[in-house]
Amino acid sequence: MASHWKDPKFFHATAVLAGTMVGVGIFGIPFVFAKAGFWVATLHLFVLAAVTALFNLLFAELVLRTGGIHQLPGYAGAWLGPWAKRVVMFCNVFGIYGALIAYLAVVGQFLHNILAEVVTIDPQLYAVGFAILISLFWVGRIKTIAVVEFSMVAILAIVMGVIIATGTPHMQFVNLAGWTPEFWFLPYGVLLFGLAGLTSVPIMRELLTGKEHILRPAILWAVGIISALYWVFALVVVGVSGETTSPEALSGLFEFLGAPIVLLGSLLGVLTIATSYLMLGTALFDIFNTDYKLRPSLAWLASLIPPVALYWFGLRDFISMIGIVGALAIGVESTIFIAAFLRARSSKGKREPEFIVRVPKVVLAILGAMFIAGSIYALTMY
């Protein structure tokens, strides 16, 4: 048995990445599967899962070649200079803000669904209260965050299992047939958003200090587990609701599975959003605090207030938000990190990494071209 299976830090590190990946994007996945065609979207998922695993490993090697602890802009600046740091800073902050806004756009309604029989509060107030509560963990110790993530992911897996088990008897496999060519590209941005977890890699490295060799299997297992979870969730939801699959997955199930599944799905929504809100908020706090040297109180305010304010004043388009963030922000910063990786590899780095990813340069060129094309197309599609 591999030694990492005996180390609790392996499970904590895997949960950190898995918890970052699983967020509100999971609720948009069945919708794009239904629109594009289930098997067309399955191909998207298979390819993007492989690309995500490879890219996370490449970034992990870059992190291990770099001295000190940084966040994404800091690593770009260390290898490509101030211009790269500024571009990645913009993309990273734009992407995280966009993700946090997307989470707030639905978490208020989820909390309202759960608590409506107990107390009646405006969903917007639920969302703001949720944001403030989760933000208190951003300044906590990495170990505490890892334990919280591990607990949330475990509960999430149980709830998701109940939903899948309940929906499976109602599936109609005819709902999985067919495709719509004009929507073939629709899954790209949403799936890229749903698989994104790059911001957690530096946090995983810090968690695994002294055991950095565990980083590789933790990344592979996290990406594999979450990709399988997305596929099964899409299979059941699309199999049940077919063309009536809703943008947030749950309301389309109501007529087939009833109110209890909406309540359970809302609980699942709060859990998935909480895991990603915690990790992305922590990464954003670290950008302001570590890479830009803001005092912790100012870094906390800079991370909390903008997405809450933009949400409060009406920025709440769920599918468009996650699609743009996935294809544009993540695509641009991923292209820059390919260049940073090549620079670090050619210079042999500032420290010896615990593992090396063997990948031909032509593969990196293809990845870069894919990200650039996806970013350009996103500007015209959403």
Beta strands, then each sheet from edge to edge (+ up, - down):
end
